[in-house]
Structures are given as C-alpha cells and as structure tokens.
Amino acid sequence: MRKLKLKELGRLSTEEFKSVEKLPYVVVLDQVRSMHNVGSVFRTADAFRAEKIILCGITGQPPHREITKTAIGAEKSVSWEYAAKTTDALRHLKALGYHIYAVEQTDRSQSLQDIIFSGGKVAFVFGNEIDGIEQEVLEICDSCIEIPQAGTKHSLNISVACGVVLWQYASSRLSQF
C-alpha cells in the first residue's frame, strides 16, 4: 500500500470545478456561529459538488481567516451568497422549485436512512450549534431529516452532520462514489 500524492488524485482545479455540472442541491446555514464549521461545510460542499451555499443571519462569510483555514480554498470554488433572513432564502428557493429538508430532530423527522431523494432540486438546512434550526425556519421546510445515533449525545457537530447528509445524498448521484 502506498499513499497517493496530491497530483495522483486527479482532482479538479478551482476553475474546472466552477464549470462542471453540479448536483441539484443547495446547503443553507441558519445562524451558524463557528467560522470553522462554515469553512468545513464549504469543503464538504466542494467534495460533493453542491450548487451553492447560502449563509444566513449571523453565519460568517468569506473572506475570513478561520473560514479559509478549514475550507482550504473551497470558499473559492463553491458558489455562495448571503441572506439576512433564512426564511427569505427558503421562500426564494421554494419559488424556484426546491424541496427543503431541515436537518433537525422534530416530532416529524424521518431517519436519514429512510429518505428517498427525488430527482428534483433540494436544499438542506443546517442550524445553529446550540439552538439548532429556528422554529420559524422549520415551518417553511417541507421535510425533516434526523441522523440516527446510538450514543449518549443528542446531536452531531454541524460540519459532521453536513458530511453525513451530503454523502448520503451525493453517493447515489455521482458515479465515482
């Protein structure tokens, strides 16, 4: 076994990434406080070819040193926009035909392993590290996803949750996975 060198991985350049077809999904960050989490989400969105990220409310925006530290350049490859209110961003996405999934524990959450994603456009909403997704935001969402857990903690770090959900979504849509 030999570890591959970066040039052997065959990854796209930033410019190539910008021009390739993306998967039909958007990541929405609702009031995410940690710049490191934001940077990590950029990196994950790059890995799984997201259309874009929408940063809402207090969520930090590039350029920012802490975002760049964890994004490792993905903040330059993944398209993003800012919305002051998450509710406005979601209403706009709905008008464009997106099915909105909240990633949150609610009385109507479906287990991630039971979700069958349609072929249409989707958006995944991830919430604040302490408070989760705001209730007024949940009311706009079409469905709710819960990641099954078997330990003592009730939640995952937002960047980890994002990786789990985006992998599940993208794995059936990208032939290389």
DRENSETOR-748515 format. One record per residue (C-alpha): residue in three letters; x, y, z. Coordinates in steps of 0.001 Angstrom, whole numbers, plus 500000, padded with zeros to 6 digits. Layout:
% residues N
alaXYZ ...
% end
This chain:
% residues 177
met500000500000500000 arg501298503451499051 lys499774506803499914 leu498919508753496769 lys500458512133496066 leu498057515037495559 lys498696515182491812 glu497799511466491537 leu494290512047492941 gly493039513598489707 arg491059516352491420 leu489560519263489531 ser491190522671489645 thr489146525527491100 glu488405526789487590 glu487427523312486361 phe485157522882489392 lys483359526130488630 ser482497524910485132 val481452521293485807 glu477849520289486327 lys476817520400489977 leu474340518199491771 pro470927519881492128 tyr471184520850495780 val471912523854497958 val473225523985501525 val471616526599503779 leu473355527557507029 asp470918529049509555 gln472713531177512170 val475926529112512343 arg478345530768514771 ser481621528947514226 met483741530102511304 his485499526722511437 asn482165524979510893 val481395527289507981 gly484774526519506411 ser484256522803506887 val480847522998505194 phe482473524739502220 arg484979521900501973 thr482244519257502146 ala480090521117499598 asp483088521125497270 ala483658517387497775 phe480052516598496854 arg479562519239494117 ala476924521457495677 glu475349524158493520 lys475948526700496255 ile475808527553499935 ile473504530207501366 leu474899531807504526 cys472131533278506689 gly471915535663509623 ile474977535629511874 thr476717532966509780 gly480198534166508847 gln481146534900505263 pro484360534681503275 pro486865536134503180 his487651535272506781 arg490838533726508130 glu489076530998510151 ile486824530005507238 thr489818529793504916 lys491730527715507465 thr489205524871507365 ala487869525365503818 ile491402525101502401 gly490362527051499302 ala486861525589498866 glu485404529014499642 lys486805529991496229 ser485389527018494324 val481883526737495819 ser479410529478494933 trp477818531192497888 glu475506534027498757 tyr474333535784501897 ala470758536228503114 ala469975538288506195 lys466942536118506936 thr466878532362506455 thr463123532492505910 asp463564534800502908 ala466211532498501416 leu463963529453501809 arg460922531175500324 his463039532101497303 leu464283528501496942 lys460708527187497178 ala459654529594494420 leu462435528051492304 gly461065524547492918 tyr463407523268495625 his462239520706498185 ile463503521994501548 tyr464870519494504085 ala465631520637507621 val468301518538509312 glu466823518605512798 gln465171516441515418 thr461434517126515377 asp458204515258516014 arg458032514583512246 ser461655513836511419 gln462421510903509152 ser465542508861509621 leu468183509713507017 gln468480506051506014 asp464756506013505142 ile464772509107502929 ile464414508539499204 phe465515511701497482 ser463574512564494356 gly465345513586491195 gly464370517226491732 lys466210520134493308 val466694520030497076 ala468016522273499826 phe469413521109503150 val469132523461506124 phe471620523119508982 gly471166525151512145 asn472969526872514957 glu475400524805517023 ile473453525338520265 asp469843526060519295 gly469522524150516021 ile467154525438513339 glu464839528270514340 gln461120527345514614 glu460052529935512026 val462527528346509607 leu461250524824510351 glu457725525940509467 ile458833526698505902 cys460636523374505400 asp458922520548503508 ser460539517635505347 cys462824516960508266 ile465791514592508380 glu467230513089511544 ile470574511303511565 pro470282508065513582 gln472602507985516596 ala473300505262519126 gly475363507074521780 thr474561509329524701 lys474741512680522900 his471692514078521164 ser473407515724518219 leu476443515830515952 asn478636518812515192 ile477086520709512277 ser480038520050509984 val479875516320510735 ala476092516267510213 cys476571518076506917 gly479118515495505778 val476833512587506662 val473769514058504918 leu475594515264501810 trp477371511926501428 gln474056510080501623 tyr472520512406499038 ala475501512560496665 ser476558508912496821 ser473656507799494668 arg474163510629492175 leu477881510748491486 ser479119507715489587 gln482597507977491087 phe481323507205494570 
% end
